[in-house]
Amino acid sequence: MPPAKKRARSYDPARTRAAVLAQFGNVREAVRGLTPEQLALPTRLGDWTVQELIAHFGMALTAVHRALDRPAPPRQDVTVAEWPFATAAAAAAIDEFTRDLAAGRSDLTAYLADVEAGLRALLTEHPGGRLLETNAGALPLDDYLVTRTVELVVHTDDLNAAVEGLEVPYDRQALAAATRLLADALAVKAPGGSTEVRVPPYAVVQCVEGPRHTRGTPPNVVETDPLTWVRLATGRVAWKDAVAQAKLSASGERADIGDLLPLMA
């Protein structure tokens, strides 16, 4: 008898919406006082400057508007845990859009305020089940908003890394949703039950083909903190570097999942 199919994780729509708005608000407040010199600083995202990175925050949320402007697809054809695998194909278009946006916005503070106001209005008008055509496929609005937590958390980390002394806080619900989505993506990429990946306090997933663990301590365990997991899953830190820096623990012959990472570009 084949094993039962795992039920997809569900996300509380109200918490997701609050998390997106809270994390975007954290960013908007933090960048308000950045100087022209700070806006011109390089980031770890190719040759993007801080100004272009900030513009991208707005782009990540107005993507919801752009999707809602298109006709609703007839049916959902992708899960939210599959979304990370589609981001690389859209990288060139995202880069061009972001550069044009940054070049055309002299007042990023006002721009971000407009984006936030627009999103708040939009979320009162549309039901969470409304299907959107996204770069990954057709997803319900509520699921697509979960992907926005990944965008916001990942790029908040990029921003903090780029500007010395800047410490944009992470909304707990946003970090939790981003961690869980990326953990579930790993389970999609490497289905199985031989290895347990733990990211306390937010996520535990089983992955990698091999003998399935049922009781007691799993023979293959990976454990790390949420931000390190997000960085591993998105290529901000390499597996070998995280191990060398004691940012994760991995025990068991199937616990080296470095070849499965990153999950998204």
GULUM-74332 format. One line per 3 residues: for each residue x, y, z of N, C-alpha, C. Coordinates in Angstrom, 2 decimals, padded with zeros to 5 digits, always signed. Last residue first. Layout:
N
X,Y,Z,X,Y,Z,X,Y,Z  ...
% end
This chain:
265
+016.48,+031.33,-006.44,+017.54,+032.29,-006.73,+017.08,+033.68,-006.30  +015.78,+028.54,-004.27,+015.36,+029.63,-005.16,+016.49,+030.61,-005.32  +017.13,+026.62,-002.89,+015.84,+026.26,-003.47,+015.33,+027.31,-004.45
+020.73,+026.05,-003.17,+019.53,+026.74,-002.71,+018.27,+026.25,-003.42  +020.42,+022.59,-002.10,+020.27,+024.03,-001.86,+021.12,+024.82,-002.84  +021.03,+019.99,-002.33,+019.65,+020.36,-002.64,+019.41,+021.86,-002.55
+023.59,+019.65,-001.43,+023.38,+019.55,-002.87,+021.96,+019.93,-003.28  +023.28,+019.75,+001.38,+023.86,+020.88,+000.66,+023.62,+020.86,-000.82  +022.40,+017.95,+003.15,+021.45,+018.32,+002.09,+021.97,+019.51,+001.28
+023.44,+015.50,+005.02,+024.07,+016.55,+004.20,+023.17,+016.86,+003.02  +022.14,+013.38,+006.19,+021.84,+014.72,+006.70,+022.52,+015.84,+005.91  +022.56,+010.73,+005.85,+021.71,+011.40,+004.86,+021.39,+012.85,+005.26
+024.05,+009.91,+008.02,+024.65,+009.80,+006.69,+023.83,+010.47,+005.60  +023.95,+012.17,+010.85,+023.43,+011.06,+010.06,+023.98,+011.08,+008.64  +023.36,+015.59,+011.54,+023.83,+014.29,+012.01,+023.17,+013.18,+011.20
+024.08,+018.90,+011.68,+023.64,+017.86,+010.76,+024.23,+016.54,+011.21  +023.36,+022.21,+012.64,+023.87,+020.90,+013.02,+023.29,+019.89,+012.05  +024.43,+025.56,+011.86,+023.50,+024.45,+011.77,+024.17,+023.20,+012.31
+026.40,+027.32,+012.29,+025.06,+027.89,+012.17,+024.00,+026.80,+012.03  +029.14,+026.93,+012.41,+028.28,+026.33,+013.44,+026.90,+026.96,+013.46  +030.60,+027.65,+010.29,+030.32,+028.71,+011.26,+029.41,+028.22,+012.39
+030.60,+025.34,+008.78,+031.87,+025.82,+009.34,+031.66,+026.85,+010.43  +027.90,+025.28,+008.01,+028.45,+024.21,+008.86,+029.71,+024.71,+009.54  +027.80,+027.54,+006.41,+026.94,+027.47,+007.59,+027.43,+026.40,+008.56
+029.60,+026.76,+004.43,+029.93,+027.90,+005.28,+029.08,+027.90,+006.55  +028.29,+024.63,+003.24,+029.59,+024.38,+003.87,+029.98,+025.53,+004.80  +025.95,+025.97,+002.21,+025.86,+024.92,+003.22,+027.18,+024.74,+003.97
+026.21,+029.52,+001.85,+026.42,+028.16,+001.36,+026.37,+027.18,+002.52  +023.78,+032.09,+001.88,+024.91,+031.44,+002.54,+025.00,+030.02,+002.01  +021.91,+032.82,+000.05,+022.67,+033.89,+000.69,+023.86,+033.34,+001.48
+020.24,+030.95,-001.17,+021.59,+031.13,-001.68,+022.37,+032.27,-001.07  +017.84,+030.41,-000.02,+017.85,+031.42,-001.08,+019.26,+031.74,-001.57  +018.27,+028.56,+001.95,+017.28,+028.24,+000.92,+017.32,+029.21,-000.25
+020.11,+029.89,+003.60,+020.49,+028.67,+002.89,+019.57,+028.42,+001.71  +018.48,+031.97,+004.56,+019.69,+032.28,+003.79,+020.18,+031.06,+003.01  +016.52,+030.53,+005.93,+016.13,+031.40,+004.82,+017.34,+031.70,+003.94
+018.20,+029.35,+007.89,+017.46,+028.53,+006.92,+017.05,+029.35,+005.70  +019.04,+031.59,+009.30,+020.03,+030.78,+008.59,+019.35,+029.91,+007.55  +016.55,+032.38,+010.33,+017.26,+033.24,+009.38,+018.34,+032.48,+008.62
+015.78,+030.08,+012.02,+015.01,+030.55,+010.87,+015.79,+031.39,+009.87  +018.50,+027.73,+012.70,+017.58,+028.79,+013.08,+016.88,+029.35,+011.85  +018.58,+024.12,+012.32,+019.15,+025.45,+012.22,+018.11,+026.47,+012.64
+019.30,+020.71,+011.82,+018.62,+021.73,+012.62,+019.36,+023.05,+012.49  +018.75,+017.54,+010.53,+019.35,+018.85,+010.28,+018.59,+019.85,+011.13  +019.23,+014.10,+011.01,+018.58,+015.33,+011.47,+019.43,+016.54,+011.07
+018.70,+010.78,+010.87,+019.27,+011.87,+010.08,+018.52,+013.16,+010.41  +017.33,+009.11,+012.60,+018.75,+008.86,+012.38,+019.45,+009.98,+011.61  +015.14,+010.55,+015.09,+015.44,+010.26,+013.69,+016.93,+010.04,+013.50
+014.24,+008.98,+018.08,+015.08,+010.01,+017.49,+015.40,+009.66,+016.04  +010.93,+007.48,+017.86,+012.19,+007.79,+018.51,+012.96,+008.88,+017.80  +009.56,+006.20,+014.74,+009.52,+006.45,+016.18,+010.91,+006.78,+016.71
+009.98,+006.37,+011.90,+008.63,+006.33,+012.47,+008.58,+006.67,+013.95  +011.62,+007.16,+008.87,+011.66,+007.15,+010.33,+010.23,+007.17,+010.88  +012.20,+005.25,+006.02,+011.34,+006.23,+006.68,+011.41,+006.06,+008.19
+015.08,+005.02,+004.05,+014.26,+004.42,+005.11,+013.48,+005.48,+005.88  +014.71,+007.26,+001.22,+015.45,+006.34,+002.08,+014.53,+005.77,+003.13  +014.77,+010.65,-000.02,+014.42,+009.23,-000.15,+015.29,+008.37,+000.75
+014.01,+013.61,+001.63,+015.07,+012.73,+001.12,+014.63,+011.26,+001.14  +012.15,+014.74,+004.55,+012.54,+014.79,+003.14,+013.60,+013.73,+002.86  +009.95,+016.35,+006.77,+010.63,+015.11,+006.40,+010.96,+015.18,+004.91
+010.16,+019.35,+008.72,+009.72,+018.60,+007.54,+010.55,+017.34,+007.39  +009.14,+021.86,+010.85,+009.79,+020.55,+010.81,+009.26,+019.85,+009.58  +009.20,+025.28,+011.93,+008.98,+024.25,+010.93,+009.76,+022.99,+011.21
+009.52,+027.18,+014.10,+008.51,+027.35,+013.06,+008.22,+026.15,+012.18  +011.41,+027.90,+016.00,+010.21,+027.20,+016.45,+009.14,+027.08,+015.37  +013.37,+025.33,+014.38,+012.54,+025.79,+015.50,+012.55,+027.32,+015.60
+013.55,+023.57,+011.95,+013.84,+025.01,+012.01,+012.98,+025.59,+013.13  +014.72,+020.49,+010.90,+014.05,+021.23,+011.97,+014.50,+022.68,+011.94  +014.30,+017.81,+008.86,+014.86,+019.16,+008.91,+014.04,+019.97,+009.90
+015.06,+014.45,+008.73,+014.18,+015.44,+009.34,+014.92,+016.78,+009.42  +015.15,+011.91,+006.31,+015.84,+013.02,+006.96,+014.82,+014.01,+007.50  +013.51,+010.05,+005.13,+014.70,+009.57,+005.82,+015.40,+010.66,+006.63
+011.28,+010.38,+003.56,+011.12,+010.44,+005.00,+012.34,+010.03,+005.77  +010.48,+012.35,+000.60,+010.95,+011.16,+001.32,+010.79,+011.35,+002.81  +011.37,+014.62,-001.99,+010.38,+013.91,-001.19,+010.96,+012.65,-000.56
+012.81,+017.23,-002.63,+013.41,+015.96,-002.25,+012.44,+015.16,-001.39  +011.00,+019.27,-003.31,+012.16,+019.01,-004.17,+012.77,+017.64,-003.89  +009.20,+019.20,-001.19,+008.72,+018.98,-002.56,+009.88,+018.60,-003.47
+010.84,+019.79,+000.94,+010.16,+018.50,+000.93,+009.58,+018.18,-000.44  +011.55,+022.39,+000.21,+012.58,+021.36,+000.28,+011.94,+019.98,+000.21  +009.09,+023.64,+000.52,+009.67,+023.54,-000.82,+010.77,+022.49,-000.86
+008.81,+023.60,+003.26,+007.93,+022.75,+002.47,+008.45,+022.59,+001.04  +010.74,+025.53,+003.86,+010.91,+024.16,+004.34,+010.04,+023.20,+003.54  +009.56,+027.76,+002.70,+010.84,+027.28,+002.16,+011.16,+025.87,+002.65
+007.26,+028.02,+004.30,+007.14,+027.82,+002.87,+008.43,+027.24,+002.29  +008.41,+028.40,+006.86,+007.59,+027.21,+006.57,+007.48,+026.96,+005.07  +009.72,+030.87,+006.59,+010.45,+029.67,+006.99,+009.69,+028.42,+006.59
+007.57,+032.57,+005.98,+008.66,+032.40,+005.03,+009.45,+031.12,+005.32  +006.06,+032.36,+008.35,+005.49,+031.93,+007.07,+006.58,+031.68,+006.04  +007.89,+033.40,+010.26,+007.36,+032.04,+010.39,+006.83,+031.54,+009.05
+008.28,+036.00,+009.37,+009.42,+035.09,+009.41,+008.94,+033.64,+009.50  +005.67,+036.96,+009.73,+006.28,+036.96,+008.39,+007.44,+035.99,+008.34  +005.33,+036.70,+012.47,+004.48,+035.92,+011.59,+005.05,+035.86,+010.17
+007.31,+038.52,+013.43,+007.35,+037.09,+013.78,+006.53,+036.24,+012.82  +009.02,+040.81,+011.44,+007.75,+040.45,+012.03,+007.72,+038.94,+012.26  +012.21,+041.88,+012.10,+011.43,+040.87,+011.38,+010.12,+040.63,+012.14
+013.63,+045.23,+011.81,+013.14,+044.05,+012.55,+012.33,+043.12,+011.66  +016.57,+046.42,+010.48,+015.13,+046.34,+010.23,+014.61,+045.10,+010.94  +019.08,+047.92,+011.28,+018.53,+046.69,+011.84,+017.01,+046.69,+011.68
+022.03,+049.36,+010.18,+020.59,+049.26,+009.97,+020.10,+047.91,+010.48  +024.77,+049.18,+010.44,+024.03,+049.79,+011.53,+022.52,+049.73,+011.37  +025.32,+049.32,+006.98,+025.90,+049.12,+008.31,+025.09,+049.87,+009.37
+023.48,+047.90,+004.62,+023.61,+049.20,+005.29,+024.10,+048.97,+006.72  +023.40,+045.22,+003.76,+023.98,+046.26,+002.90,+024.29,+047.55,+003.65  +022.10,+043.64,+005.59,+023.49,+043.32,+005.27,+024.17,+044.45,+004.51
+019.56,+044.74,+005.55,+020.34,+044.83,+006.78,+021.82,+044.55,+006.52  +018.87,+043.96,+002.94,+018.98,+045.37,+003.28,+019.81,+045.56,+004.55  +018.75,+041.18,+003.13,+019.67,+041.81,+002.17,+019.92,+043.27,+002.54
+016.67,+040.97,+005.00,+018.00,+040.47,+005.34,+019.05,+041.08,+004.41  +014.64,+041.94,+003.40,+014.97,+042.65,+004.64,+016.37,+042.24,+005.10  +014.57,+039.95,+001.50,+015.16,+041.23,+001.12,+015.37,+042.17,+002.31
+013.42,+037.85,+002.98,+014.71,+037.67,+002.30,+015.36,+039.02,+002.01  +010.98,+039.02,+003.81,+011.97,+038.58,+004.78,+013.35,+038.46,+004.15  +009.69,+039.59,+001.33,+009.95,+040.64,+002.31,+011.03,+040.24,+003.31
+009.53,+037.10,+000.01,+010.18,+038.26,-000.63,+010.58,+039.30,+000.42  +008.04,+035.68,+001.95,+009.40,+035.26,+001.59,+010.16,+036.42,+000.97  +005.65,+037.06,+001.90,+006.44,+037.06,+003.14,+007.87,+036.62,+002.87
+004.74,+036.48,-000.62,+005.22,+037.85,-000.38,+005.99,+037.93,+000.95  +003.77,+033.94,-000.38,+005.04,+034.12,-001.11,+005.60,+035.52,-000.89  +001.39,+034.54,+000.88,+002.42,+033.83,+001.63,+003.77,+033.98,+000.94
-000.02,+035.65,-001.23,+000.44,+036.54,-000.17,+001.47,+035.85,+000.73  -000.71,+033.36,-002.60,+000.29,+034.26,-003.19,+000.82,+035.23,-002.15  -002.71,+032.36,-000.94,-001.44,+031.64,-001.07,-000.35,+032.54,-001.64
-004.70,+034.31,-001.32,-004.16,+034.08,+000.02,-002.84,+033.32,-000.03  -005.19,+034.07,-004.12,-004.62,+035.29,-003.56,-004.00,+035.03,-002.19  -004.28,+030.88,-005.51,-005.22,+031.77,-004.84,-004.50,+032.97,-004.23
-002.43,+030.55,-008.60,-002.51,+030.42,-007.15,-003.63,+031.29,-006.60  -001.05,+029.30,-011.49,-002.28,+029.84,-010.90,-002.35,+029.50,-009.42  +002.48,+029.99,-011.77,+001.25,+029.33,-012.16,+000.08,+029.95,-011.44
+004.66,+031.55,-011.27,+004.77,+030.13,-010.97,+003.60,+029.32,-011.51  +003.94,+034.11,-011.79,+005.06,+033.57,-012.57,+005.27,+032.08,-012.32  +000.30,+033.85,-011.72,+001.60,+034.31,-011.22,+002.71,+033.72,-012.08
-002.92,+034.63,-011.83,-001.90,+034.07,-012.71,-000.57,+034.67,-012.29  -005.03,+033.89,-009.07,-004.14,+034.82,-009.75,-003.22,+034.04,-010.68  -008.32,+033.45,-007.80,-007.13,+032.90,-008.42,-006.36,+033.98,-009.18
-009.64,+034.18,-004.67,-009.54,+034.65,-006.06,-008.24,+034.15,-006.67  -009.75,+033.60,-002.01,-009.78,+032.49,-002.95,-009.68,+032.89,-004.40  -009.90,+035.97,-000.62,-008.64,+035.25,-000.63,-008.59,+034.10,-001.62
-011.56,+038.63,-002.39,-011.56,+037.44,-001.54,-010.27,+036.66,-001.69  -010.86,+042.12,-002.37,-010.79,+040.85,-003.07,-010.79,+039.67,-002.10  -010.91,+044.46,-000.87,-011.80,+044.35,-002.03,-011.88,+042.95,-002.62
-009.02,+044.66,+001.03,-010.41,+044.74,+001.49,-011.40,+044.47,+000.36  -006.70,+044.62,-000.39,-007.01,+043.44,+000.41,-008.41,+043.49,+001.01  -006.61,+047.17,-001.53,-006.83,+046.00,-002.38,-007.29,+044.81,-001.57
-005.98,+048.79,+000.63,-007.26,+048.95,-000.05,-007.59,+047.70,-000.85  -003.41,+047.86,+001.20,-004.46,+047.80,+002.23,-005.84,+047.89,+001.59  -002.10,+048.51,-001.17,-002.30,+047.11,-000.81,-003.39,+046.96,+000.25
-002.11,+051.32,-001.10,-002.79,+050.60,-002.18,-003.06,+049.15,-001.83  -000.54,+051.81,+001.13,-001.95,+052.24,+001.11,-002.73,+051.49,+000.05  +001.90,+050.73,+000.22,+001.23,+050.18,+001.40,-000.25,+050.56,+001.42
+002.45,+052.40,-001.98,+002.30,+050.95,-002.16,+001.54,+050.35,-001.00  +002.70,+054.87,-000.72,+001.62,+054.66,-001.69,+001.36,+053.17,-001.91  +005.01,+054.39,+000.77,+003.76,+054.73,+001.46,+002.56,+054.51,+000.55
+006.84,+053.99,-001.27,+006.50,+052.88,-000.40,+005.21,+053.14,+000.38  +006.87,+056.63,-002.35,+006.48,+055.48,-003.17,+006.05,+054.31,-002.29  +007.87,+058.15,-000.29,+006.50,+058.38,-000.74,+005.99,+057.19,-001.55
+010.45,+057.02,-000.25,+009.61,+057.00,+000.95,+008.14,+057.18,+000.58  +011.54,+057.57,-002.73,+011.17,+056.19,-002.42,+010.29,+056.10,-001.19  +011.51,+059.84,-004.93,+011.12,+059.82,-003.52,+010.63,+058.42,-003.17
+012.09,+059.30,-007.56,+013.04,+060.13,-006.81,+012.76,+060.11,-005.31  +011.80,+056.82,-009.70,+011.24,+057.23,-008.42,+012.27,+058.01,-007.62  +012.97,+055.77,-011.96,+011.86,+056.68,-012.14,+011.23,+057.19,-010.86
+014.91,+054.01,-011.13,+015.33,+055.20,-011.87,+014.22,+056.23,-011.98  +013.36,+052.00,-009.99,+014.24,+052.80,-009.14,+014.66,+054.09,-009.83  +012.09,+051.00,-012.32,+011.31,+051.54,-011.22,+012.16,+052.45,-010.35
+014.22,+050.02,-013.80,+013.38,+051.09,-014.35,+012.59,+051.78,-013.26  +015.11,+048.03,-012.03,+015.99,+049.14,-012.41,+015.18,+050.32,-012.95  +012.88,+046.31,-011.96,+013.35,+046.98,-010.74,+014.22,+048.18,-011.07
+012.71,+045.38,-014.58,+011.59,+046.11,-014.01,+012.06,+046.92,-012.81  +015.15,+043.99,-014.78,+014.87,+045.14,-015.65,+013.77,+046.01,-015.07  +014.80,+042.00,-012.79,+015.94,+042.92,-012.75,+015.65,+044.17,-013.57
+012.58,+040.62,-013.74,+012.50,+041.31,-012.45,+013.61,+042.36,-012.35  +013.63,+039.52,-016.08,+012.53,+040.47,-016.17,+012.39,+041.27,-014.88  +015.57,+037.81,-014.96,+015.96,+038.87,-015.89,+014.87,+039.94,-015.99
+014.03,+036.01,-013.32,+015.06,+036.90,-012.74,+015.40,+038.06,-013.67  +012.25,+034.05,-013.90,+011.77,+035.43,-014.02,+012.82,+036.45,-013.63  +013.52,+031.70,-013.36,+013.15,+031.97,-014.75,+012.72,+033.41,-014.97
+013.71,+031.76,-010.57,+014.92,+031.94,-011.38,+014.58,+032.30,-012.81  +011.16,+031.20,-009.53,+011.69,+032.55,-009.45,+012.88,+032.78,-010.37  +010.10,+028.70,-009.41,+009.81,+029.48,-010.61,+010.51,+030.82,-010.63
+010.55,+027.54,-006.98,+011.28,+026.99,-008.12,+011.07,+027.78,-009.41  +008.82,+028.72,-005.10,+010.24,+029.09,-005.13,+010.98,+028.63,-006.38  +006.20,+027.46,-005.63,+006.52,+028.81,-006.11,+008.03,+029.11,-006.12
+005.56,+025.14,-004.41,+006.29,+025.05,-005.68,+006.72,+026.41,-006.21  +004.04,+025.79,-002.26,+005.37,+025.25,-001.98,+006.20,+025.07,-003.25  +001.61,+026.45,-003.39,+002.46,+027.54,-002.91,+003.88,+027.05,-002.64
+001.06,+024.53,-006.39,+000.93,+024.76,-004.95,+001.88,+025.86,-004.52  -000.81,+024.95,-009.41,+000.47,+024.88,-008.71,+000.20,+025.07,-007.22  -003.20,+025.49,-010.59,-002.39,+024.43,-011.19,-001.00,+024.31,-010.55
-006.59,+026.36,-010.21,-005.26,+026.36,-009.61,-004.45,+025.21,-010.19  -008.40,+027.48,-013.12,-008.17,+026.55,-012.01,-006.76,+026.73,-011.45  -008.68,+029.62,-014.92,-009.83,+028.74,-014.64,-009.65,+027.84,-013.44
-007.42,+032.86,-013.80,-007.29,+031.57,-014.50,-008.42,+030.63,-014.10  -008.81,+036.08,-014.16,-008.58,+034.95,-013.26,-008.44,+033.66,-014.07  -007.06,+038.53,-016.08,-008.22,+037.64,-015.87,-007.86,+036.49,-014.95
-005.11,+040.99,-014.25,-005.27,+040.01,-015.32,-006.48,+039.13,-015.04  -005.04,+042.46,-011.97,-005.48,+043.15,-013.19,-005.68,+042.19,-014.36  -003.89,+040.80,-010.14,-005.34,+041.00,-010.06,-005.89,+041.73,-011.28
-001.21,+041.09,-010.84,-001.87,+039.80,-011.02,-003.39,+039.94,-011.00  -000.76,+043.72,-010.10,-000.61,+043.34,-011.51,-001.30,+042.01,-011.80  -001.16,+043.58,-007.32,-002.02,+044.42,-008.16,-001.97,+043.95,-009.61
+000.99,+041.93,-006.65,-000.37,+041.50,-006.35,-001.36,+042.28,-007.21  +003.14,+043.46,-007.31,+002.91,+042.26,-008.11,+001.50,+041.72,-007.86  +003.39,+045.29,-005.34,+002.52,+045.68,-006.46,+002.36,+044.53,-007.45
+005.25,+043.87,-003.76,+003.86,+043.98,-003.34,+002.93,+044.41,-004.46  +007.60,+043.98,-005.24,+007.14,+042.68,-004.74,+005.68,+042.73,-004.29  +007.95,+046.71,-005.67,+007.60,+045.85,-006.80,+007.01,+044.52,-006.32
+008.78,+047.51,-003.13,+007.51,+047.97,-003.67,+007.03,+047.10,-004.80  +011.23,+046.17,-003.06,+010.21,+045.89,-002.04,+008.84,+046.32,-002.56  +012.58,+047.42,-005.15,+012.10,+046.05,-005.33,+011.09,+045.64,-004.27
+013.38,+049.80,-004.05,+012.35,+049.83,-005.09,+011.75,+048.44,-005.29  +015.40,+048.78,-002.44,+014.20,+049.36,-001.82,+013.07,+049.42,-002.83  +017.24,+048.01,-004.42,+016.67,+047.01,-003.51,+015.39,+047.53,-002.86
+017.88,+050.46,-005.50,+017.17,+049.48,-006.32,+016.56,+048.38,-005.47  +019.17,+051.60,-003.29,+018.00,+052.24,-003.87,+017.19,+051.26,-004.71  +021.35,+049.93,-002.93,+020.30,+049.94,-001.91,+019.03,+050.58,-002.47
+021.99,+048.57,-006.24,+022.28,+049.43,-005.10,+021.17,+049.29,-004.07  +022.91,+045.62,-007.97,+021.86,+046.48,-007.42,+022.43,+047.32,-006.29  +024.65,+043.84,-009.10,+025.07,+045.24,-009.03,+023.92,+046.16,-008.63
+023.96,+041.13,-007.01,+024.59,+041.57,-008.25,+025.06,+042.99,-008.14  +023.15,+041.66,-004.15,+022.29,+041.24,-005.26,+022.87,+041.75,-006.58  +024.31,+042.70,-001.97,+024.81,+041.39,-002.39,+023.99,+040.82,-003.55
+024.78,+046.19,-002.83,+024.13,+045.10,-002.10,+024.74,+043.78,-002.57  +026.37,+049.43,-002.43,+026.12,+048.16,-003.13,+025.40,+047.17,-002.23  +024.81,+052.64,-001.80,+025.66,+051.53,-001.40,+025.36,+050.28,-002.22
+023.10,+054.71,-002.29,+024.02,+054.35,-003.37,+024.91,+053.17,-003.02  +021.83,+055.14,+000.08,+021.04,+054.61,-001.03,+021.91,+054.15,-002.19  +023.90,+056.35,+001.49,+023.47,+054.99,+001.86,+022.65,+054.35,+000.74
+024.00,+058.81,+000.19,+025.18,+057.95,+000.20,+024.80,+056.50,+000.54  +021.48,+059.87,+000.76,+021.83,+059.54,-000.62,+023.05,+058.62,-000.70  +020.38,+058.17,+003.83,+020.98,+059.29,+003.09,+021.24,+058.89,+001.64
+017.33,+057.12,+005.31,+018.58,+056.80,+004.63,+019.07,+057.98,+003.80  +014.93,+057.38,+006.71,+016.01,+058.33,+006.96,+017.32,+058.03,+006.27  +013.24,+055.32,+005.81,+012.82,+056.72,+005.72,+013.98,+057.70,+005.84
+013.76,+052.72,+006.20,+014.48,+053.37,+005.09,+014.16,+054.85,+004.98  +012.13,+051.98,+008.35,+013.58,+051.91,+008.49,+014.31,+052.68,+007.41  +009.49,+052.16,+007.45,+009.94,+053.04,+008.51,+011.47,+053.10,+008.58
+009.50,+050.14,+005.48,+009.18,+051.54,+005.12,+009.67,+052.51,+006.18  +010.04,+047.85,+006.98,+010.98,+048.32,+005.97,+010.75,+049.79,+005.67  +007.73,+047.70,+008.56,+009.06,+047.75,+009.19,+010.10,+048.31,+008.22
+005.78,+047.46,+006.56,+005.83,+048.66,+007.39,+007.15,+048.81,+008.11  +006.34,+044.91,+005.68,+006.54,+046.02,+004.75,+006.60,+047.34,+005.53  +005.62,+043.55,+007.99,+007.00,+043.53,+007.56,+007.30,+044.64,+006.56
+002.84,+044.18,+008.14,+003.75,+044.52,+009.24,+005.19,+044.55,+008.77  +001.78,+043.19,+005.74,+001.70,+044.62,+006.02,+002.68,+045.03,+007.12  +002.35,+040.45,+006.12,+002.85,+041.18,+004.95,+002.86,+042.67,+005.22
+000.92,+039.93,+008.49,+002.37,+039.77,+008.45,+002.98,+040.53,+007.28  -001.73,+040.30,+007.78,-001.15,+041.17,+008.80,+000.38,+041.11,+008.75  -001.96,+038.21,+005.94,-002.15,+039.60,+005.51,-001.53,+040.58,+006.50
-001.51,+036.02,+007.67,-000.63,+036.27,+006.52,-000.74,+037.72,+006.07  -003.63,+036.22,+009.45,-002.26,+036.38,+009.94,-001.29,+036.67,+008.80  -005.76,+035.74,+007.71,-005.69,+037.01,+008.43,-004.27,+037.26,+008.95
-005.21,+033.10,+006.76,-005.23,+034.25,+005.86,-005.08,+035.59,+006.58  -003.04,+030.75,+007.96,-004.16,+031.58,+008.39,-004.17,+032.86,+007.56  -002.26,+028.09,+005.81,-001.83,+029.34,+006.44,-003.07,+030.15,+006.79
-001.54,+024.60,+005.66,-002.47,+025.72,+005.51,-001.94,+026.91,+006.30  +000.33,+022.24,+003.79,+000.22,+023.12,+004.96,-000.78,+024.23,+004.67  -001.18,+019.40,+002.28,-000.48,+020.68,+002.15,-000.70,+021.52,+003.40
-000.71,+016.13,+003.45,-001.63,+017.25,+003.25,-000.84,+018.54,+003.22  +000.97,+013.56,+001.74,+000.98,+014.57,+002.78,+000.01,+015.69,+002.44  -000.54,+010.49,+000.94,-000.01,+011.77,+000.45,-000.10,+012.81,+001.56
+000.41,+007.45,+002.46,-000.59,+008.51,+002.26,+000.09,+009.80,+001.83  +002.32,+005.04,+000.62,+002.13,+005.93,+001.76,+001.11,+007.01,+001.44  +000.71,+002.17,-000.95,+001.56,+003.36,-001.00,+001.31,+004.26,+000.20
+000.86,-001.19,+000.00,+000.00,+000.00,+000.00,+000.89,+001.24,+000.00
% end
